[in-house]
Amino acid sequence: MAPGYEVVRPARERGLDLGTSRRSKEYYHHRHRDLERRRDNGRSKGRDLSNGYSHGRSPHQPPRRRPSGRTEDSGPSEVSSGSGSGEPLLKDKDKERRENGVPGASKEDAKTSPSKKRKHSPVTRDRNDSKLQARDAVSGIREINPVAAEILMYHPHPLLDLSSPSSIAGVHSPMNLDVSVDSQKAQGHEEIRIMDEQEEEYPTTRNILKSRWADADVEEEKVFVPKKRVSLVDSIERGSIKKVTSPELGEVLVYNSVGSSSRSSGSGVVQGSANRNLEVDMGDSMDVDKEADDDSPAGHRLYSDSESDVCRSRSPDHTLSPHRCINMLQGCRTVDEFERLNTINEGTYGIVFRVRDKRTNEIVALKKVKMEKEKEGFPLTSLREINILLSFHHPSIVEVKEVVVGSGDKDIFMVMEYMEHDLKGVMETMKQPYSQSEVKCLMLQLLEGVKYLHDNWVLHRDLKTSNILMNNRGELKICDFGLSRQYGSPSKPYTQLVVTLWYRAPELLLGAKEYSTAIDMWSLGCIMAELLSKGPLFNGKSEIDQLDKIFKTLGTPNEDIWPGYSKLPGATIKFGKQTFNRLRHKFRAVSFTGGPTLSEAGFDLLNRLLTYDPEKRISADDALNHEWFCELPLPRSKDFMPTFPALNEQDRRFKKHMKSPDPLEEQLMKEQGSIADHGLFD
Ligand SMILES: Nc1ncnc2c1ncn2[C@@H]1O[C@H](COP(=O)(O)OP(=O)(O)OP(=O)(O)O)[C@@H](O)[C@H]1O
């Protein structure tokens, strides 16, 4: 790695630090008023919550809106040493016991009223009705079809909108894609139906040559695109897409008949598209942006209502999605319309370039979908990523502007907004870790992005610092949705081979076949710790080593603190017994040795993110309302975040850093025998 860059802190920030500028005074006055208001609210809410709700929950947290309400009682990894709200400080030993919770708190925790336990999926299943119902944050219950997305493409009319939530969202599922087109020309062409994907089974042995989404029915996982095709568009036109088995984004139905083409009732015209002829079923679709809008910011967070305010401002325009379309009538643009400036990085699934759009002069990032591992077709992982990113619009999610095709017939590129760095690269160049107020700014943006994903039924499944992009305006955006997928309720078995090892939740490591949004929250806990300490929290070399590191720090879980733990396949493995949560040793309230510091409230949030029992692990929504974000030091404004020379103006492919192999690499290493430990379940 090149020598570390100095953090370039803007002069205005120095002013803020000295507390002398008028702006900073206004800022603190404003924040103080805001805090006072929130404390008042909190006091009244606190009284409401006092029965049966243990310490550590922010008084600002709104009543839970999830249908089943188990309390978030504390497990060994989640028991805080105080709420940060006036609770007397404990002596170290006592604190250690409380943080750990195994001997003491866990028993209490085990008494948690089942009626108050948090349910992860915001979906309820009505036993008398095969349809699922989702409780919308504002508008109440919505019907959900668990096997969701259908993309209806009317062959050969080459018009496809993969763009807006309103067009992508299907009948019941947030991720449905139901595109109908005027298909007068569609007669006489064969029907190609891409079937519902079998859920990913628990993987036994995976072969790297196969799609990593594939299990027994690997063939069902693919969308075949013959090699000779000119483009994705062309492939679709020629009926080369044979099938999709995903119940979600990748599920494609291609019809050729006019009559079957349209779900016409309530259809509207896609707006903002280059081509406005595309009719989509508006009535049935879930409007992601509307939902984001409905999920009004009111009442659950700090708000930035001035330019100088903290970073929690939700830009109002993200609710007004610019509907991005692949206009298949005109075809995709080709990559020739971009001038290559440099290669940024090469991941497992794609190579990312910094390029200039010759038409607009805009600097953008191009991610080339790697096809070589997918011998027979267009990788479903990429199709999912493209669909998700085209349909989502949020300030904390990287924007995909369009899809372009390579001049060499077969390559597909995603055109993304360009970001100067990723968090991993930034941390490698920093000499000092981020301060608490900077971490708050980053965590808030991250949590908002993850909340948006979870509200829209998507699990990211690979949150890590290299998948979090940053720019020099202090903005953070989540990228790399190659492993992400739609989720629903009731839980179904999914593959555990997700999430890069260091950020992988214990339930995945222990072989749980069902999991939900909590896996992303664990990753956020690891990221928060990494931001504070500038190093990975649990850098295991194998699954067992990873579990060992987690247990040594957070304490060995047991049935008391994690009901159901003993039934997990990995629970039979004997690990050394660690009876205390030692996380506080890594993040002291005050450090005289230069180690990372974290307030009681911050530590409470970290513990809640790193809670063993996924049912009790804090949700993104609740984390956003955690008191840590309301206490001093307040979250730093994005405007005052440190800036760095643009790392992505360099070719970063050959810079080798300590990194955790991602799930596909991990599998490859296992197949090659280069990981001594073959994992728990191989
Ligand atoms: N929009 C963007 N702007 C700038 N750089 C980007 C952008 N998207 C990705 N990158 C860079 O490229 C790297 C790899 O991107 P990405 O994670 O999407 O690819 P991948 O093949 O899926 O990687 P992985 O092996 O981590 O799964 C990122 O870590 C980041 O440094």
The ligand as a MOL file (V3000), in Angstrom:
LIG
                    3D

  0  0  0     0  0            999 V3000
M  V30 BEGIN CTAB
M  V30 COUNTS 31 33 0 0 0
M  V30 BEGIN ATOM
M  V30 1 N -19.6860 3.1640 -8.4950 0
M  V30 2 C -18.3940 2.9870 -8.1860 0
M  V30 3 N -17.5440 4.0280 -8.1580 0
M  V30 4 C -16.2450 3.8570 -7.8490 0
M  V30 5 N -15.7070 2.6700 -7.5230 0
M  V30 6 C -16.5020 1.5910 -7.5170 0
M  V30 7 C -17.8800 1.6910 -7.8450 0
M  V30 8 N -18.4150 0.4650 -7.7330 0
M  V30 9 C -17.4280 -0.3540 -7.3510 0
M  V30 10 N -16.2660 0.3080 -7.2220 0
M  V30 11 C -14.9600 -0.2300 -6.8190 0
M  V30 12 O -14.7980 -1.5310 -7.3310 0
M  V30 13 C -14.6600 -2.4670 -6.2690 0
M  V30 14 C -15.3360 -3.7580 -6.6640 0
M  V30 15 O -16.7140 -3.4750 -6.9370 0
M  V30 16 P -17.8400 -4.5150 -6.5970 0
M  V30 17 O -17.7500 -4.8360 -5.1410 0
M  V30 18 O -19.1420 -4.0100 -7.0840 0
M  V30 19 O -17.3550 -5.7390 -7.4780 0
M  V30 20 P -17.4340 -7.2490 -7.1360 0
M  V30 21 O -16.8210 -8.0030 -8.2740 0
M  V30 22 O -18.8300 -7.6020 -6.8560 0
M  V30 23 O -16.5210 -7.3190 -5.8410 0
M  V30 24 P -16.4360 -8.4060 -4.6770 0
M  V30 25 O -15.3190 -9.3250 -5.0580 0
M  V30 26 O -16.1140 -7.5830 -3.4630 0
M  V30 27 O -17.7450 -9.0810 -4.5670 0
M  V30 28 C -15.2560 -1.7840 -5.0360 0
M  V30 29 O -14.6560 -2.2500 -3.8510 0
M  V30 30 C -14.8970 -0.3330 -5.2900 0
M  V30 31 O -13.5890 -0.0740 -4.8920 0
M  V30 END ATOM
M  V30 BEGIN BOND
M  V30 1 1 1 2
M  V30 2 1 2 3
M  V30 3 2 2 7
M  V30 4 2 3 4
M  V30 5 1 4 5
M  V30 6 2 5 6
M  V30 7 1 6 7
M  V30 8 1 6 10
M  V30 9 1 7 8
M  V30 10 2 8 9
M  V30 11 1 9 10
M  V30 12 1 10 11
M  V30 13 1 11 12
M  V30 14 1 11 30
M  V30 15 1 12 13
M  V30 16 1 13 14
M  V30 17 1 13 28
M  V30 18 1 14 15
M  V30 19 1 15 16
M  V30 20 2 16 17
M  V30 21 1 16 18
M  V30 22 1 16 19
M  V30 23 1 19 20
M  V30 24 2 20 21
M  V30 25 1 20 22
M  V30 26 1 20 23
M  V30 27 1 23 24
M  V30 28 2 24 25
M  V30 29 1 24 26
M  V30 30 1 24 27
M  V30 31 1 28 29
M  V30 32 1 28 30
M  V30 33 1 30 31
M  V30 END BOND
M  V30 END CTAB
M  END
